[in-house]
Each structure stands twice: as structure tokens, then as C-alpha cells.
Amino acid sequence: MFSHTSRKTFPHYKCLHEHYANYNVASLSNKQRLIENTFLEEGITFTVYGDNQGTERIFPFDLIPRIIPQKEWQLIEEGLTQRLIALNLFLHDIYHEGQIIKDQVIPESVVKTAAHYRPEMQGVKVSRDIYIQICGTDLIRDDAGNYLCLEDNARCPSGVSYLLENREAMKRAFPNLYSQYRVKPVDNYPDLLLKTLQHLSPRQGHGPVCVLLTPGAYNSAYFEHTFLARKMGIEIVEGRDLIVLDAYVYMRTTKGLEQVDVIYRRLDDDFLDPLCFREDSMLGVSGLMEAYMKGNVALANAVGTGVADDKVIYAYVPEIIKYYLDQEPILQNVPTYLAWREKDRSYILSHLDSLVVKSANESGGYGMLMGPCATKKELQNFAKKIENEPRNFIAQPVISLSRHPTICEDLSIEGRHVDLRPFVLYGDSIEIISGGLTRVALNKDSLIVNSSQGGGSKDTWVLND
């Protein structure tokens, strides 16, 4: 399969190259089919909202793993650790002293007009002073091979279940190849996640009771919710399974009420508590915010972390790192233009056909304009949106994401654009899973890797040496 290529093979891919050269189309097709059948049988799916042809889909999986040498991974670890520490200091600051605003590093209006800024959190002490316990930062590589941060996912980052299942699939499909590489394990993630949650418990000297709060079976990531709860050995609950009494949270069980210490919530702030946020929410728990603000229950991630997800705040992360840590960023951002700045807005509008424009608070590839691929009408419509709501848009140059050999529908092998979502846990210490979810744009020349937009995934092998 690989014998046709004349491109240079990196040293750490040499063994893989030789191994795959021994497979023909039929054998690879058979392995692909077996993995897809396993994923289907185990319910490893995601939901596509608004899809009239059926919402449940297998997350497409590519058989060629991404391999990252240890030295390269060490740089990623250092950069992500630095970034997460700085973002947590930033969140604590804006909800308490607001010194970064007073020092005019970031305008107050930018922070307080962020869609997920929560004034209710002003002065509230969160457990262990940690706001982001679970983070998924998306990384890309540019033409020079440098890793760049594309965005931070600090509210409810998803995808780690696919990372874990992808590893199991590769070990089953290519046991000999896997054994030849010294690949760092990823199967300790559920244990590390549980320890991270337990670290937040407000009840000392008592075995923490942790639960995973899900919006329910119709959520796009419901498979992941059930998967993680099962792996951690904790209960998965919906809002109706919890009740607040005297500012404490309890879980309904067959043996009566059981006090809950930590909630790993997989729903946004808006739906947590109808008494505090959206009155029409049927997903949350009435009175949960009172219990939370009194320190009687911990939430991961903390309420109000969504400010760090805002793509306008993203543009300030290098300044945030310098301000709180007095360090230069180890991982750089993609150059970003802010539409709320008059000079930037003028540039964006005059170069719209050559930029990527993003809505400040959309995700999953939605609310985005790929200027070079857009029609004249799409460009005009986006220009109006930018002029009407400049605070809510950023623009970036089109970065040519690195490509990785990928098996196409006709079973030929071609380069496809990829990104990387490592998962970072912040409990007693910062732990970064050795590998991440490599997402791949399966459509030729596409730069959009999101599953909802036709993307797939690969296993990511971080080498021991």
C-alpha cells in the first residue's frame, strides 16, 4: 500500500511504513470493516443535529496512526501546562480582584461582554481555586512544523472516549506493529479523571461521592458520558436524579438519598439551574447554584470557565501568560484580528476573501467563514454580521494544517489535514494524557476536521524515546 510513495519517510515512521507495505487493499478493507462493526456494536457514535437521514453515526476512524516522538511531545506538555496555569489565574482574577483589567491588559468590556461571563461568580470561591479541571486545547502544525494553539475548550471538552477506543482498536487490528513501537499508554485516563474529581471534594475525611451529570440520551456526546462514568465507576445522572435540600445536593437511589460531593457536569452553565440561569431548563437541578456558591458541592469545570473559550479572549492568551507568569508563551497562537478594533475590522472587511472568520462563541465548525472558498453572497452576509456585531467575530489567516497519510474511500493513501486535541487534567497536579485525539479532514483539501463537518480521527502514538 505504501510502496507507491516517493516522499521522504520520517525515521519514527519507518517501521510503520514497512509494516503497511505488506498489506493489500483487501486486507486493509477487512480490518477497516471489523473496526467499524465493533464501533457500531459498542455504540461508539456521535449525534449530528439537524441531519434528516439519521442522527447516530460512527465516528470515522483511520487506520494509519499519528506518531509523535517524545522530544516533540515534551514541548507540547510544557506549553499546555503553562497555558492552563495562566488561564486558571486569569479566571480567578476576573472573578475577584480584576487586576488584569485595572492594569489595562484586557479591556473590561471585552471580558464582561463574553457570552459565558457569569457575574454571579464574582467573589465566589471555587474548590481548590481551580476553574478548569478538564481542558482540551486544539493544536495545529504550520508549514514550518511548529505547533500552534488554535483554541481552548474549557467548558465541556469532548472526544476523550474516542481517543481511548481508537487505541483499543489499533491494538486489536495491528498487535504486532503496536508491540514494535514503545507507545505511551492512555488507558489510565479514567483513573486520573476520577482522582481529579475527588480532589475537589468539599467533605474532608469522607470518601467523595462523584457523579457525572448528563443532559440525556439525545446529547451528541452521550456515548462519551456513559463510557466515562462506567470507566470511573461512578453514577451517571440526569437533573431529575438529583435534589437540593438545605443547600446540599443529594442523589436519589433505591436506598434513599445520598449526598453528592462532586459533579462532573457535561452541560453548559445556562442549563445547570433554572432558578439562576435559564428558567425553561429541564436539564439542571433547582437550587444547585446555591449549594455550589456555599461550597457544599464542587462542579467540574467551574461555572464561568466559558470566558476562556471565547475566541476574542483567546487572542489575549499570550498577554495573559506574560502577565501572570512573566514568561513567553511556549506554544504560540495563530495570528488573530479582532473585529471590535477599528483598524482590525477595516483589514478584515477588505481581505474577507482570504481570511478565516469565526464567531467568538461557536464550536464544531459552525459560525465560520472560509474566505477563499466562500461565495460572493456568503462574503456579503458575513461582512454585515461583522459590522453589526464586531465584538463577536475574529479573523485569522488561512493556516495550511499539516497533512498526514490517510486511507481514502477508494482505499488509496493520500495526505489529509489533521489537528490534535490533547486532554489536560488539573487536580492535585497537572496531568496530560500521552497522546490526544488526532482529528482528520477526510474530504480532500478540506481544513475542517470536526466530526459534525465530515471529519474523522486517528490514534495518536507518543513514543517513550
N, C-alpha and C positions, 0 to 999 in steps of 0.2 A: 504493500500500500504506500510506503514512503519512498520506494526506490526511484520514483519519477522526479523527486525534487532535487534541485541543484543548489538550493540555498544552504548557507552555512549552518551547521548544527552546533548549538551551544554545548560545551563539554558535559553539563549536567543533564542534557537530553540524549546523549549518545546511546546509552543503554536502552532507553525507551524507543529511539529511532530504530535500532537493530531489532528490538522485540516486535514492533508493529510491522516491520518489513516482512515478517513471516506469515502475516495474516492475509487471506484473500477476502474479497468482497463478501462472500457467503458466510465466512466465519465471523466477521465483524458484525454483519447484519443479524446473525443469530444471537450474538452477545447483546446487541442493542435491544432486540426484541425481548430477551429474557429479563433484562433490567426494567424495561417499560412495563412488562407484565407484573413484575414484583412490585413496582411502584403503585400500579393500579390496585393490586390485591391488598396492599398495605395502606391504601388511602392516601398516598403521598401526592396530594393535589393542591391546587390553589383555585380561587374563585375569580372569574373575570366578570365584573359588574357590567350590566348593560349588554351582555352577549346573548343574543336571541337563539343561538344554536346550542345552548347548554353552558352552564357556568363552571362546572367542575372539569379541570384539566390537569393532566400530568405535567409537572414542571419538566420541560425538555432537558435531557441530560446528554452531555457529550462525552465520548469515551476516551478522549485524549486529555490526561491531567495536565494542569499547570504546575511547573516545578520551580520553587524559589530557593536558592542557596541560603545557607544560614547567615552569611555576612549581610546579604541583602535584607533578610528578614529582621536582623538586629536593628538596622536603620529604621525600618517600619515600626518596630516595637518602641524604640526610643522616641520617635516622632509622635506616635499615638499617645504614649504616656504623657508626654509634655502637653499635648493638646487637651487631653481630658482633665488634667490637673488645672490648667488655665481656665477651661470652660466652667469647671465647678467653682473656682474662685470668683469668676465673673458673675455667675448666678447668685452666689451668696451675697456678693457686693450689691448688685442691683436691687435685691430684695431687703437690704439692710442699710448700710451707710450710703451707698450710691457714689462712692468716691471716684470711680472711673468717669461718671457723668460730671461731677463737680470739677474734675481736672480736664474736662472738655476733650477727652479722648474719643468718646462716642456721644453724639447729641442725645439729650434726654428724649426728644420727640421720636427718634429712631427706636429707642428701647421701648417706650411706652405705647407706641402705635404698632408694635409687633403683634400679630394676630393671637399669639399664645402667651402674651404677657398677662400675668394674673395679679392684679392689685391686691387681691385677697391674701396673697402670700407675703405682703410687706410685713417685716418683723417676725415672721413665723420661723421658729427653729425646726429644721428638719433633722431627722435621725442621723447622727454621726456627722452632721454638716455636709453630707454628700447628696447632691441633687441628681447626678447621673450615675446610676449604678450599672446600667447596661447601655452600651453605646455601639453603634455600627457606623463607622466612618467610611465613606466610599472613596476609594483611591483609583487614580488612573496613572498611566505612564505616558510621558510625552515622547517626541521624536528622539530626544537625547537619552532616553532611558531613565529619566528622573520620575520618582513617584510624586504626584500632586494630590492634595486633598480636593475632592470635588464637592462634597457636602457632608455634614454631620447629621446623624439620625439619633436624636437623644430622647425622643418621646417613647415610642414603642417599636424599636428596631426589629425587623423580622428577617427570617431567612436562615437562622442557625440550624433549624431542623433539617433543611435541605443539605447544608454543609455536612452534617453528621450522617445522613442517609447516603449522600454521594460517596463518602468514604467507605461505608459498608459495601456499597455496590461495586466499587473498584476492587476491593479486597476479594470479593467473590468472583468477579469476572476475570481478574488478572492476578491471581495469587502469586505466581512465580515472579512476575515483574515487580509487584509490590514488595516482595521479600528481598529483592535485589537492592532496592533503594532503602536507605536509612531514613524513613519518614517519621517526623514527629507526630505523636498521636493527637487526636482531637476528642476522643470519646470520654475524656474527663470533664467536658464542659458542663453537663448536668450537675455533677458533684460540686464544681466550682460555683455554679449559679446558685445552688442551694445554700452553700456557705456564705455567699454574698448576701442573700436574703436574710439568713439567720443573724448575720452581723448587725442588722438594723433593728432587731427586736427590742422594744421598749421594756420588756419584762426580763430583768436580770435574775439569774439563778433558776430559770424555768425553761424547759425545752420549748423553743419557739414553735408556734403553730403558724405555718405559712400556707397560703392558698394562692392559686392563680385565678384571677378574675377575667373571664372572657365575655365578649358581647354575645356569644352564642354560636350555634352551628352554621349560621349563614354568613359569618365573617370570613373574609378571604383567607385569613391565616389560621382558621380553626384547627386544621390538621396540626399545625405547629403548637398551638395551645395544648391540645390533648397529648401530643408527643412529649413536650417538656414536663408537663405535670406528671405524666406516667414515669418518665425517666428520673425525676426528682423524688418520686414517692409522696407527692402532696396532692391535696384535693383540687380539682378544677371546679370552679363555682361560677354561677351567674348571679346577677344582682339580687334576684329573688331568693337565693340561698343564704343571704346574709341579712342581718338585722342589727340596728344600733339601739342599745339600751343604756341610758345614763352615760352617754359619750364613750361607750366601749362597743367594739364590733364583735358580733357572735355569728357562728356558722350553725345553721340548722342541721342536725344529724339525727339518725334513728335513735340515738341515746340521749337526745336533748340538745341544748345549746352548748357550744364550745367556743371559748374566747379565741379570737384571731389576733395574732401579733403583727404579721407582715402580709401585705397583699402585693403580689406581683400582678400589676394591672395591665391588661392588654387592650385598654380602651382609652380614648383621649379624655382630657380634663373635662370637656364640655358635657360628657355623659356620666361623670362619676357620681354626682349628687344633685338630684332635681331641686333640692332646697337651696342650693348655692349657685348652680350653673343653669343648664337648660331645664326648664320646668317640665318639658314634654319627654324627658329622657325616661325610657322604660328599662334601661340597661344598668343603671347605677344603683346606689343604696342611699336612701334618705337618711341624712344625719351623718354620713361618712366624713364630711369635711370638718364637722365639729369634733369628732373623735380624733381626726388627723391633726388638727390645729392644737388640740390639747396634749398631743404626744402619746395618745393611748393606742395608736396603731401606726405602723410605718407603711409607706407606699413606695414602690419602686416601679418606675422612676418617680421622683418627687413632682408634685404639682407645680406647674410653672416652668418646667425644663424646656418647653417648646420654644422659648425665646432663642435658645441655642440652635434650634433647627431653622430659624428664619434665615433666608438666603441673603438678606441685607446684613444681618449680624455676622453671617459667615465672612463677608468681605472684611470685617474688622478683626477677625481672629488673629492675624499676625500682630496687630497692635495690642490685642488682649494678652497674648503671650509675652510680649515685651513689657507691658505694663505690670503684670503680676509676678512674672518670673525673672524679669531682666535678662531674657535670653532671646537669641534669634530663633525663629521657627526652624525646626529640623525638617519638617515637611511643609513645602510651600503651598499656597493656594493657587488656583487658576486665576489669572488676571481678571478683575471684575469691575464693571462700570455700574454705578448706582444711578438709577433714573431720577431719584429725588434731587440729585445735584444738577444744577442747570447746565453746567459745562458737559457733564457726562451724558445727560439726556439729549443734548444737541448732537453729540457724537453718535449716540445710539440711533437716533432717528435718521441721521444722514448715512449710516452704514448698516441699516437694518438687514439688508440682503446678504451681509457677510458675517453676521453675529448669531450666537445662540442666545435667545431671550427666555428668561424663566420667571415665572410668578414666584413671589417670595415665600409662599406657604403651600405650594402644590408639591406632590410627590408622585412617584410611579411613572414618570414620563409625561404626566398631564400638565396642562398650563404652560407648554413650552413651544417656542417657535424656532425651527431650524432655518435660519435665514436663507442659506444657499439653496434649500430645497422648497422654499415657500412660493406660493403663487402671488401674483400682484395683489389680489384681493385679500389674501391672508396677511400680507405685509401691511396693507392699509388698515385692516381691522386691528392688528396689534399696535400700530402707531397710535390709533385712537385710544386704546386701552392704556398705553404708556402715558399719554398726555393727560388722560382723565385721572389716573391713579399712579403717579410717579413713584410713590413710596413702595408700591407693591411689585416693582419689577427691577431685575438686574439683567445685565448682558455680559457675555463672555465671548472671546474669540473661539472659533471652532478649533478644538484641540484634536489632533489626529491620535485617537487612542491606539495603544499598541495592539498588534494583532497576534493571534495565537492559532496554530494549526487546529482545524476543527473539521469534523466529519459532516459533510453536507447531506442533503436529502438523497442525492443520487449516489451517496457513499464515496464521492470524491473527497479529497482533503484540500481545503483552502484556508487561507488566513481570515479570521473574523475578529472584529474589535471586542476587547474584553475590558472589564474593570474588576475591582477587588473590594469586597466588604469584609474586613476583619472585625471580630467581635471582642470588645473590651469590657471587662468586669471590674468594678471599683467597690471593694468591700474593705476588709482589713488591710488589703494591699491591692495593687492593680495587677490583674492577670489578663494576658492576651492569648487567645487560643492560637496555637501554632498552625496557622492556615486561615483561610477565610472562604467566603462564598465568592468564587470567581463567576461572574455573570458574563454571558457571551451574546453578542448580537448575531442571531442566526441568519438574519437577512443580509445578503451581500451589500457591502458598503454602508450598512446602517451603523449609526453611532449610539442607538438607543438599546440598552441591554435589559431593560425592565421586563419582567415576565408578562406583565399586562400589555406590553407592546411587542410581543413576539420574541422575547429573549429566552435564553436557556442558561444552563450552569455547567460548571466543571468541578471536579475535585481539585483541591489545591494542596500540593505536597511541599511542605517545608522540610528541608533536609537537615540532618543532625550535624553535618560537616560539609 
